[in-house]
Amino acid sequence: MIFRSEASRGYTLSAPATAYVGFLVAAPLLILIAYSFWTQTYVTLDKTPTLKNYRDAFADPLVRHLMLRSVWIAGAVTIATVALAYPIAYFIAMKARKKTIWLLLITIPFWSSYLLRVFAWKLILGFNGVMNSALLMLGLIDEPLDFLLYNEFAVVLTLAHAWAPFAILPIYVSLQKIDPSLLEAATDLGNSPLQRFMRVTLPLTIPGIIAACLIIFIPTVGDYVTPALVGGSDGKMIANLIQVQFGAANNWPLGATLSMIAMLSVGFVAIVFVITATRLGRRIR
Amino acid sequence: MRRPSTLTAYAFLYLVFLYLPVLFLPLFSFNSGTIVAFPIKGWTLDWYRKLGEQDTLIQALWNSLGVGTVVAILSTAMGLFAARAFVRYRFRGQRAAEGLVMLPLVIPGIIVASSMLVLFLFLGLKPSLLTVVLGHTFLALPFSVSILKSAFDDFDASLEEASYDLGVGVFETFRRVTLPVVSPGIVASLLVTFTVSFDEFVLAFFLSGNQPTLPVYIWSQIRFPAKLPNVLALGSILLLTSVLLLVLAEYFRRRSSASEVQ
């Protein structure tokens, strides 16, 4: 044996992975924080710490607008995805006979490139796109619908599709854990199926719902591809502005500040959500 | 008789919603018209034939294959050690360490991408395939750790003890006992992490500099309507590749949990 204790073997073996992830989480974050307090005039970086970027960002109506819209779109995406996914998770956990096949079926489409899936939606929703041309061909509409692409609706729809398994799987797991005797007891005590669902099933799946919401909400606030491809100018989000600062505008300190603001907003909303949802879950019970 | 309920009907509708968008790409990649709309003008394989003639595409493909291979090896190697540590040993701060390794899954992509770009330039690393490899390994690590953890979960520790008792050394035991048993898990991890890297866009977009990977190349083509059929053909091939690789990975993953000691 090379190492005497179990613990030291555990540390040594896990060290490369934890050190790698730890370094690549902490170091960029520290530099990002530093940059957010620095300023830049044209190409010269001024390293005197200042809150100017934060003041500028909060004073800029565009930043406020995009930040609020990112949070609201992410919220809408989260609600839409979870609401659409819950019945499927319920179906697979409670009704379906071939559970593994169903689980496999819902995950297969997501084993493909995210960029390509979003691109597919752009083709479907376009003015001269798949959906409009199909509806025209079937004679259901006389002229193409122009409200499908390049707006918030397109972003919500595309992301509700993109995140589907991330909502279905956690809810499925929490449904799977429910003890069937609890459901029988509810029925024996005279609960109707709806009452039983509201009083027993739903409260018991709240942990799964919370997990699904967080898994979807957090990355969605910072999503870049979907708003860029299907959002148009009405559907742009904070990530698009951050990318501009690191790209064309070449103002890294401002970009870093926006990233910090985005991260803090996500964290704040997520914490408020978890606290409210847990409280609500207790009350239902 | 089982009556088809509303729920079952909903489940099938939902499947249509999940699959339809993805299936439109291959469908229209065989369309001879250049506009992606019904009715389909005619069927052709031209768009696929023309893919081979594009040098920048081929270069991007090689870039992606190279990056994916290195990422798969690096993340699976680190994941293998970490997964073994997490399953086999108990140590202080273990839960924190396991949580830390999963962190890349939940940080918004734009924040990972922008902050890594700043870090790498700070360290004097110019955006290139190397920085993409470093970033993708970070993203792929949670996948390899969770796959390999389930592979080690099913591994009977008494096999190793038996080997030690028979006087076989640590490394020899790892090579002759542990590795063969968890090897389907390793293959699954290699395939999944390769695909994670192969399909990833945002990080590569920030970190690849002037060495585009395939998704970055596709992004540059999407803006030009004339290039659309090309992107469709290329995209369809990529969809098929990803799905095949991951079905293969799933097969190995199941074999690893199903494998028993003869």
Interface residues (C-beta under 8 A of the other chain):
Chain A: M1 I2 E6 A7 S8 R9 G10 Y11 T12 L13 S14 P16 A17 T18 Y20 V21 G22 L24 V25 A27 P28 L29 I31 L32 Y35 L84 P87 I88 Y90 F91 I92 K95 A96 W102 L104 L105 I106 I108 P109 W111 S112 S113 Y114 L115 L116 R117 F119 A120 W121 L123 I124 G126 N128 G129 V130 N132 S133 A134 L136 M137 H161 A164 L214 I215 I218 P219 V221 G222 D223 Y224 V225 L229 A239 I242 Q243 F246 W252 G255 A256 S259 A262 M263 V266
Chain B: S5 L7 T8 Y10 A11 Y14 L15 F17 L18 Y19 P21 V22 F24 L25 F28 I35 V36 A37 F38 P39 A77 M78 G79 F81 A82 R84 A85 F86 R88 Y89 R90 F91 R92 Q94 A97 L100 V101 L103 P104 V106 I107 P108 G109 I110 I111 V112 S114 S115 M116 L117 V118 L119 F122 L134 G135 T137 F138 L141 V145 V170 T195 F198 D199 F201 V202 F206 P215 I218 W219 I222 V231 G235 L238 L239 S242 V243 L246 V247 E250
